[in-house]
Structure formats: C-alpha cells, structure tokens
Amino acid sequence: MGMRWLDRFMRQSLLVVVLANVGSVLNVVFHMALGRALPPAEYGALVALLGITLVVAMPLQAVQNTLAHYGSVPGAERGGALMWRWVRRIAWLGLVLIAGTYVGRERLAAALHMAAPGLMVGLAVLLTVMSLQPVLQGVLQGRCLFVWFCAAGILFSLVRLAAGLLLVQGWRPVGAAGLWAQGAGGLAALVVGAAVVRRADPVGAPPPAGAPPPATHPGHH
C-alpha cells in the first residue's frame, strides 16, 4: 500500500514538474519574440506593466494555498461553490479598482511616465483577470486535478504568445499589445479551468455519501 502511494506521488510530481517547465519555456519564448518585435521603449513599458502584475500576484499565492487546503478537506464546501464564491468577491474588488483607476488615470499615467492614460485602465482590467487565476489554481490543486492545473498554465502561455504575435504583427508594435495578450491568455485559462471545476464539482450537487458535515473556516458563510 505504501509503495503504491509512493509510486502515485512520484508520477504526479514528475508530471507537474515536466508540464510546469513547458509553461516556463513558453514564457521565455513570449519575451524573446516580443522583445525582437517591439521597439526598445515599448518593450520596456510592457515589462514595467507586467512587473506591476507580479507585485500583485505574489501575495495572492496565499489565496491559492488556502483554497487548495479547504478544497481538499473531506466534507468541506465543494470546489465549484468555493471557486465561484471567491470569484465574486474578487470581481467586486476588481470593479472598484477599475472605476478608481479610470477616475485617476491621468495622474497615474503621469506618475508612471506613461504617454497613454488608457493603459492604466487596461492594467486595472488585467490585474482583475490575473487576480482570479490563483482562485482557479487553488481549487484545481485542492481537488488533485494536476493535469488540468498544469494545462491551464500552458494554455495561458500559448494563448498569450499567439495573441501577442498576432497583435504586434497585425495591429501595432506597441507595449499595449503584450498587455492585451496577457489578458487574453488569462481569460482562456480561466474559462477552461472553470469548466473543468464545474464538471468535477457541480454547484448545488449533493455531498458524497458518508461525507461528514461541511467544515467551517474563516470567511465561510
């Protein structure tokens, strides 16, 4: 029994390592491709904007780890219901962020030395989309859907790369093209991942037979 568990653990660990590195390679290709296609100033602006998303994304890893924990507790709230509850919370915060950014877009653009104030609103939309990814990843991780957990990341990287090249070549060689490509990749990963979670844990489905009462945790209503 112990050896079978260890074999399963090793298989899943190797799978995550291999697929996660596929996404990393695609990310490198994205930056290499756009770095060659964009003028230096535009690529620098893109890197600066994406750096802001990373500053916001790092603390949200706590949300991913927390949802992974509660999504794996037997008898706790089903992954689908847990995911949609947190999606609604972040979406409301995102709307406030987008509205506030729109009002102060001129000052924000001046503070960041951006020529186009509209980019600030686009950045706020992107931050909202990217803030939803840790929710999805946490639920997939907690449900041990490791293939889909990695597939969502690879899909994000593929769509971002394709959209970035299409926008730069077919629209304009500007940093905003990379920003919209980042958002397109994030939306694609969210849609596919949410469909997987919904199918694995339908909202409103009865709990498994013999499951203990739902576990309570901070923020659970």
C-alpha atoms as a printed R data frame, in Angstrom:
    type eleno elety resid chain resno       x      y       z
1   ATOM     1    CA   MET     A     1   0.000  0.000   0.000
2   ATOM     2    CA   GLY     A     2   2.789  2.378   0.986
3   ATOM     3    CA   MET     A     3   4.783  1.684  -2.162
4   ATOM     4    CA   ARG     A     4   1.708  2.172  -4.384
5   ATOM     5    CA   TRP     A     5   1.081  5.545  -2.743
6   ATOM     6    CA   LEU     A     6   4.729  6.491  -3.244
7   ATOM     7    CA   ASP     A     7   4.602  5.459  -6.919
8   ATOM     8    CA   ARG     A     8   1.498  7.590  -7.444
9   ATOM     9    CA   PHE     A     9   3.119 10.504  -5.648
10  ATOM    10    CA   MET     A    10   6.237 10.247  -7.823
11  ATOM    11    CA   ARG     A    11   4.210 10.052 -11.045
12  ATOM    12    CA   GLN     A    12   2.147 13.102 -10.186
13  ATOM    13    CA   SER     A    13   5.213 15.041  -9.012
14  ATOM    14    CA   LEU     A    14   7.107 14.317 -12.234
15  ATOM    15    CA   LEU     A    15   4.043 15.239 -14.279
16  ATOM    16    CA   VAL     A    16   3.760 18.629 -12.553
17  ATOM    17    CA   VAL     A    17   7.498 19.292 -12.931
18  ATOM    18    CA   VAL     A    18   7.518 18.473 -16.658
19  ATOM    19    CA   LEU     A    19   4.338 20.362 -17.560
20  ATOM    20    CA   ALA     A    20   5.250 23.368 -15.418
21  ATOM    21    CA   ASN     A    21   8.549 23.663 -17.279
22  ATOM    22    CA   VAL     A    22   6.685 23.630 -20.588
23  ATOM    23    CA   GLY     A    23   4.873 26.757 -19.449
24  ATOM    24    CA   SER     A    24   8.156 28.323 -18.351
25  ATOM    25    CA   VAL     A    25   9.720 27.728 -21.772
26  ATOM    26    CA   LEU     A    26   6.699 29.312 -23.470
27  ATOM    27    CA   ASN     A    27   7.040 32.345 -21.209
28  ATOM    28    CA   VAL     A    28  10.668 32.762 -22.258
29  ATOM    29    CA   VAL     A    29   9.656 32.456 -25.920
30  ATOM    30    CA   PHE     A    30   6.983 35.138 -25.388
31  ATOM    31    CA   HIS     A    31   9.511 37.639 -24.074
32  ATOM    32    CA   MET     A    32  12.071 36.782 -26.730
33  ATOM    33    CA   ALA     A    33   9.512 37.165 -29.529
34  ATOM    34    CA   LEU     A    34   8.051 40.443 -28.295
35  ATOM    35    CA   GLY     A    35  11.473 41.759 -27.363
36  ATOM    36    CA   ARG     A    36  12.509 41.398 -31.005
37  ATOM    37    CA   ALA     A    37   9.215 42.637 -32.471
38  ATOM    38    CA   LEU     A    38   8.751 45.729 -30.275
39  ATOM    39    CA   PRO     A    39  10.859 48.887 -30.202
40  ATOM    40    CA   PRO     A    40  13.063 49.014 -27.060
41  ATOM    41    CA   ALA     A    41  10.943 51.727 -25.417
42  ATOM    42    CA   GLU     A    42   7.696 49.831 -25.985
43  ATOM    43    CA   TYR     A    43   9.137 46.548 -24.721
44  ATOM    44    CA   GLY     A    44  10.447 48.367 -21.649
45  ATOM    45    CA   ALA     A    45   6.974 49.754 -20.986
46  ATOM    46    CA   LEU     A    46   5.478 46.265 -21.360
47  ATOM    47    CA   VAL     A    47   7.967 44.747 -18.910
48  ATOM    48    CA   ALA     A    48   7.246 47.524 -16.409
49  ATOM    49    CA   LEU     A    49   3.476 46.944 -16.627
50  ATOM    50    CA   LEU     A    50   3.839 43.175 -16.326
51  ATOM    51    CA   GLY     A    51   6.095 43.755 -13.324
52  ATOM    52    CA   ILE     A    52   3.221 45.545 -11.601
53  ATOM    53    CA   THR     A    53   1.023 42.472 -12.125
54  ATOM    54    CA   LEU     A    54   3.702 40.312 -10.476
55  ATOM    55    CA   VAL     A    55   3.759 42.591  -7.426
56  ATOM    56    CA   VAL     A    56   0.021 41.996  -7.024
57  ATOM    57    CA   ALA     A    57   0.175 38.292  -7.915
58  ATOM    58    CA   MET     A    58   2.723 37.251  -5.292
59  ATOM    59    CA   PRO     A    59   0.558 37.986  -2.200
60  ATOM    60    CA   LEU     A    60  -2.345 36.204  -3.900
61  ATOM    61    CA   GLN     A    61  -0.398 32.949  -3.633
62  ATOM    62    CA   ALA     A    62  -1.765 32.876  -0.089
63  ATOM    63    CA   VAL     A    63  -5.279 32.677  -1.561
64  ATOM    64    CA   GLN     A    64  -4.224 29.782  -3.807
65  ATOM    65    CA   ASN     A    65  -2.688 27.833  -0.918
66  ATOM    66    CA   THR     A    66  -5.704 28.451   1.330
67  ATOM    67    CA   LEU     A    67  -8.195 27.335  -1.326
68  ATOM    68    CA   ALA     A    68  -6.055 24.282  -2.079
69  ATOM    69    CA   HIS     A    69  -6.265 23.322   1.581
70  ATOM    70    CA   TYR     A    70 -10.006 23.826   2.054
71  ATOM    71    CA   GLY     A    71 -10.774 22.358  -1.352
72  ATOM    72    CA   SER     A    72  -9.139 19.103  -0.250
73  ATOM    73    CA   VAL     A    73 -10.837 18.761   3.163
74  ATOM    74    CA   PRO     A    74 -13.361 15.864   3.078
75  ATOM    75    CA   GLY     A    75 -16.895 17.147   3.542
76  ATOM    76    CA   ALA     A    76 -15.904 20.777   3.078
77  ATOM    77    CA   GLU     A    77 -17.512 23.111   0.608
78  ATOM    78    CA   ARG     A    78 -17.329 21.707  -2.911
79  ATOM    79    CA   GLY     A    79 -14.639 23.113  -5.175
80  ATOM    80    CA   GLY     A    80 -17.122 24.642  -7.621
81  ATOM    81    CA   ALA     A    81 -19.044 26.554  -4.948
82  ATOM    82    CA   LEU     A    82 -15.818 27.609  -3.242
83  ATOM    83    CA   MET     A    83 -14.376 28.887  -6.525
84  ATOM    84    CA   TRP     A    84 -17.435 30.919  -7.547
85  ATOM    85    CA   ARG     A    85 -17.737 32.490  -4.102
86  ATOM    86    CA   TRP     A    86 -14.170 33.796  -4.308
87  ATOM    87    CA   VAL     A    87 -14.580 34.798  -7.960
88  ATOM    88    CA   ARG     A    88 -17.500 37.026  -6.996
89  ATOM    89    CA   ARG     A    89 -15.510 38.631  -4.183
90  ATOM    90    CA   ILE     A    90 -12.503 39.402  -6.373
91  ATOM    91    CA   ALA     A    91 -14.728 40.582  -9.239
92  ATOM    92    CA   TRP     A    92 -16.365 43.199  -6.987
93  ATOM    93    CA   LEU     A    93 -12.954 44.394  -5.795
94  ATOM    94    CA   GLY     A    94 -11.811 44.480  -9.418
95  ATOM    95    CA   LEU     A    95 -14.728 46.681 -10.431
96  ATOM    96    CA   VAL     A    96 -13.818 49.143  -7.669
97  ATOM    97    CA   LEU     A    97 -10.184 49.084  -8.837
98  ATOM    98    CA   ILE     A    98 -11.152 49.674 -12.479
99  ATOM    99    CA   ALA     A    99 -13.505 52.550 -11.584
100 ATOM   100    CA   GLY     A   100 -10.904 54.191  -9.338
101 ATOM   101    CA   THR     A   101  -8.202 53.807 -11.976
102 ATOM   102    CA   TYR     A   102 -10.451 55.334 -14.630
103 ATOM   103    CA   VAL     A   103 -11.038 58.390 -12.453
104 ATOM   104    CA   GLY     A   104  -7.352 58.868 -11.685
105 ATOM   105    CA   ARG     A   105  -5.887 57.585 -14.955
106 ATOM   106    CA   GLU     A   106  -4.265 60.904 -15.874
107 ATOM   107    CA   ARG     A   107  -2.386 61.210 -12.595
108 ATOM   108    CA   LEU     A   108  -1.384 57.554 -12.577
109 ATOM   109    CA   ALA     A   109  -0.060 57.788 -16.125
110 ATOM   110    CA   ALA     A   110   1.941 60.890 -15.213
111 ATOM   111    CA   ALA     A   111   3.358 59.207 -12.100
112 ATOM   112    CA   LEU     A   112   4.464 56.169 -14.118
113 ATOM   113    CA   HIS     A   113   5.628 58.275 -17.093
114 ATOM   114    CA   MET     A   114   3.142 56.593 -19.442
115 ATOM   115    CA   ALA     A   115   2.115 58.526 -22.545
116 ATOM   116    CA   ALA     A   116  -1.294 56.817 -22.824
117 ATOM   117    CA   PRO     A   117  -3.564 57.187 -19.746
118 ATOM   118    CA   GLY     A   118  -5.837 54.492 -21.191
119 ATOM   119    CA   LEU     A   119  -3.135 51.947 -20.436
120 ATOM   120    CA   MET     A   120  -3.803 52.471 -16.740
121 ATOM   121    CA   VAL     A   121  -7.394 51.280 -17.164
122 ATOM   122    CA   GLY     A   122  -6.188 48.321 -19.221
123 ATOM   123    CA   LEU     A   123  -3.750 47.488 -16.448
124 ATOM   124    CA   ALA     A   124  -6.563 47.560 -13.868
125 ATOM   125    CA   VAL     A   125  -8.624 45.160 -16.008
126 ATOM   126    CA   LEU     A   126  -5.593 42.884 -16.396
127 ATOM   127    CA   LEU     A   127  -4.942 42.913 -12.644
128 ATOM   128    CA   THR     A   128  -8.548 41.844 -12.039
129 ATOM   129    CA   VAL     A   129  -8.279 38.965 -14.524
130 ATOM   130    CA   MET     A   130  -4.918 37.811 -13.203
131 ATOM   131    CA   SER     A   131  -6.181 38.003  -9.606
132 ATOM   132    CA   LEU     A   132  -8.731 35.318 -10.457
133 ATOM   133    CA   GLN     A   133  -6.081 32.818 -11.536
134 ATOM   134    CA   PRO     A   134  -4.889 31.894  -8.004
135 ATOM   135    CA   VAL     A   135  -8.514 31.058  -7.146
136 ATOM   136    CA   LEU     A   136  -8.779 28.628 -10.050
137 ATOM   137    CA   GLN     A   137  -5.331 27.146  -9.437
138 ATOM   138    CA   GLY     A   138  -6.033 26.669  -5.742
139 ATOM   139    CA   VAL     A   139  -9.263 24.758  -6.392
140 ATOM   140    CA   LEU     A   140  -7.658 22.575  -9.079
141 ATOM   141    CA   GLN     A   141  -4.744 21.851  -6.763
142 ATOM   142    CA   GLY     A   142  -7.016 21.028  -3.841
143 ATOM   143    CA   ARG     A   143  -9.060 18.634  -5.990
144 ATOM   144    CA   CYS     A   144  -5.798 16.974  -7.136
145 ATOM   145    CA   LEU     A   145  -6.600 17.767 -10.777
146 ATOM   146    CA   PHE     A   146  -2.900 18.146 -11.504
147 ATOM   147    CA   VAL     A   147  -3.115 17.603 -15.261
148 ATOM   148    CA   TRP     A   148  -5.668 20.396 -15.615
149 ATOM   149    CA   PHE     A   149  -3.749 22.514 -13.112
150 ATOM   150    CA   CYS     A   150  -0.729 22.421 -15.425
151 ATOM   151    CA   ALA     A   151  -2.801 22.500 -18.618
152 ATOM   152    CA   ALA     A   152  -4.375 25.806 -17.559
153 ATOM   153    CA   GLY     A   153  -0.923 27.321 -17.171
154 ATOM   154    CA   ILE     A   154   0.231 26.006 -20.549
155 ATOM   155    CA   LEU     A   155  -2.944 27.271 -22.220
156 ATOM   156    CA   PHE     A   156  -2.332 30.710 -20.722
157 ATOM   157    CA   SER     A   157   1.211 30.776 -22.112
158 ATOM   158    CA   LEU     A   158   0.174 29.510 -25.562
159 ATOM   159    CA   VAL     A   159  -2.694 31.963 -25.976
160 ATOM   160    CA   ARG     A   160  -0.577 34.824 -24.680
161 ATOM   161    CA   LEU     A   161   2.221 34.022 -27.140
162 ATOM   162    CA   ALA     A   162  -0.123 33.648 -30.129
163 ATOM   163    CA   ALA     A   163  -2.173 36.748 -29.271
164 ATOM   164    CA   GLY     A   164   0.955 38.806 -28.657
165 ATOM   165    CA   LEU     A   165   2.461 37.938 -32.039
166 ATOM   166    CA   LEU     A   166  -0.838 38.494 -33.859
167 ATOM   167    CA   LEU     A   167  -1.407 41.885 -32.232
168 ATOM   168    CA   VAL     A   168   2.144 43.088 -32.758
169 ATOM   169    CA   GLN     A   169   2.297 41.936 -36.379
170 ATOM   170    CA   GLY     A   170  -1.298 42.673 -37.372
171 ATOM   171    CA   TRP     A   171  -2.141 45.712 -35.259
172 ATOM   172    CA   ARG     A   172   0.649 47.911 -33.891
173 ATOM   173    CA   PRO     A   173   4.100 47.208 -32.420
174 ATOM   174    CA   VAL     A   174   3.277 48.742 -29.036
175 ATOM   175    CA   GLY     A   175   3.569 47.533 -25.460
176 ATOM   176    CA   ALA     A   176  -0.210 47.549 -25.082
177 ATOM   177    CA   ALA     A   177  -0.348 44.585 -27.479
178 ATOM   178    CA   GLY     A   178   1.529 42.462 -24.944
179 ATOM   179    CA   LEU     A   179  -0.776 43.679 -22.205
180 ATOM   180    CA   TRP     A   180  -3.895 42.606 -24.119
181 ATOM   181    CA   ALA     A   181  -2.199 39.303 -24.963
182 ATOM   182    CA   GLN     A   182  -1.602 38.703 -21.244
183 ATOM   183    CA   GLY     A   183  -5.293 39.308 -20.578
184 ATOM   184    CA   ALA     A   184  -6.354 37.001 -23.411
185 ATOM   185    CA   GLY     A   185  -4.208 34.194 -22.024
186 ATOM   186    CA   GLY     A   186  -5.592 34.709 -18.547
187 ATOM   187    CA   LEU     A   187  -9.197 34.641 -19.758
188 ATOM   188    CA   ALA     A   188  -8.619 31.474 -21.798
189 ATOM   189    CA   ALA     A   189  -7.120 29.673 -18.803
190 ATOM   190    CA   LEU     A   190  -9.952 30.838 -16.531
191 ATOM   191    CA   VAL     A   191 -12.709 29.722 -18.901
192 ATOM   192    CA   VAL     A   192 -11.260 26.251 -19.480
193 ATOM   193    CA   GLY     A   193 -10.283 25.741 -15.833
194 ATOM   194    CA   ALA     A   194 -13.687 26.882 -14.562
195 ATOM   195    CA   ALA     A   195 -15.393 24.443 -16.925
196 ATOM   196    CA   VAL     A   196 -13.234 21.618 -15.546
197 ATOM   197    CA   VAL     A   197 -14.037 22.530 -11.937
198 ATOM   198    CA   ARG     A   198 -17.739 22.864 -12.726
199 ATOM   199    CA   ARG     A   199 -17.759 19.412 -14.262
200 ATOM   200    CA   ALA     A   200 -15.806 17.866 -11.364
201 ATOM   201    CA   ASP     A   201 -17.845 19.615  -8.646
202 ATOM   202    CA   PRO     A   202 -21.207 20.833  -9.979
203 ATOM   203    CA   VAL     A   203 -22.615 23.689  -7.922
204 ATOM   204    CA   GLY     A   204 -25.623 22.501  -5.966
205 ATOM   205    CA   ALA     A   205 -24.720 18.808  -6.247
206 ATOM   206    CA   PRO     A   206 -25.313 16.760  -3.084
207 ATOM   207    CA   PRO     A   207 -22.263 15.906  -0.938
208 ATOM   208    CA   PRO     A   208 -20.686 12.457  -1.342
209 ATOM   209    CA   ALA     A   209 -22.360  9.631   0.535
210 ATOM   210    CA   GLY     A   210 -20.997  9.276   4.038
211 ATOM   211    CA   ALA     A   211 -19.244 12.653   3.985
212 ATOM   212    CA   PRO     A   212 -19.027 14.496   7.335
213 ATOM   213    CA   PRO     A   213 -20.793 17.834   7.815
214 ATOM   214    CA   PRO     A   214 -19.203 20.775   5.966
215 ATOM   215    CA   ALA     A   215 -16.128 22.121   7.702
216 ATOM   216    CA   THR     A   216 -16.213 25.716   8.854
217 ATOM   217    CA   HIS     A   217 -13.359 28.095   8.126
218 ATOM   218    CA   PRO     A   218 -12.719 31.840   8.113
219 ATOM   219    CA   GLY     A   219 -14.893 33.617   5.603
220 ATOM   220    CA   HIS     A   220 -17.323 30.676   5.283
221 ATOM   221    CA   HIS     A   221 -20.987 31.727   5.434
